[in-house]
């Protein structure tokens, strides 16, 4: 998906549908950055970073948190802190960790992956996880960790299945890690507190730059002794930050101002999906549009490359790829309800459909 995206100039009025990571700090967020009290976080002296770590840990019902530069670094820090070289983690074939994080667990941690197919709801089946756990045998890697996501492809995961998966992991002396890159989308959609959604997890990666509008940063949360190990792993990965309070201030601002408004993104995505689904050349399962993502299988023949066509009309859309020619549209805080008309008109003109 990413390789075929067009190069674009910096412009506030391009309608960018690639991801909810493309948002830019608001005036209020920039003011929070400018006014942030800072110190050297490597020495534990940055009060704004400490405040963010405590705020997120409390939100998730975990003992402590550690601020890291990205969701990828957060997940890798978690894997390195849970597993040793030659250990194994179990996850889903389509999850972010195996697909989109450059194989870091294997390359940098010597951690063996075991990837299972996802069920029709986008999650792991607890029974499949249990069957995949290795026996205590010198021939096999040692199964140490199970990794799940919530949300996945914008869908809120089955909480009961996550709890059953956690029970399987714990019964086999393993831990459960949740990649909660868009956890607050699941919170807003389900109406369930974040601490309840992750209560069964040992550790959680919580991203601030997806949907919440911060320019950078995630917080990895878990037990105190785990976070102690995680700080060593963060340092090893080059993630020791100095006066990082200017970045942590963005996270605190986002948590105060940008959580409830996620419902607007969900509503915009759903409304846009309903309208696009009317085109015969676009295959959209609207029932999967739980939050802010729309996945489209493009079966119709458009007027040349989709990305070029949409860019000519002031929009950035990933070029469809894969066997089903799939693309993804993502609503976010810089996407306005009024932009839906432009998106629909752009697809209509590309398909040659009458409006």
Order of alpha helices (4+ residues) and beta strands (2+ residues): beta-alpha-alpha-beta-alpha-beta-alpha-alpha-beta-alpha-beta-alpha-beta-alpha-alpha-beta-beta-alpha-alpha-alpha-beta-beta-alpha-beta-beta-alpha
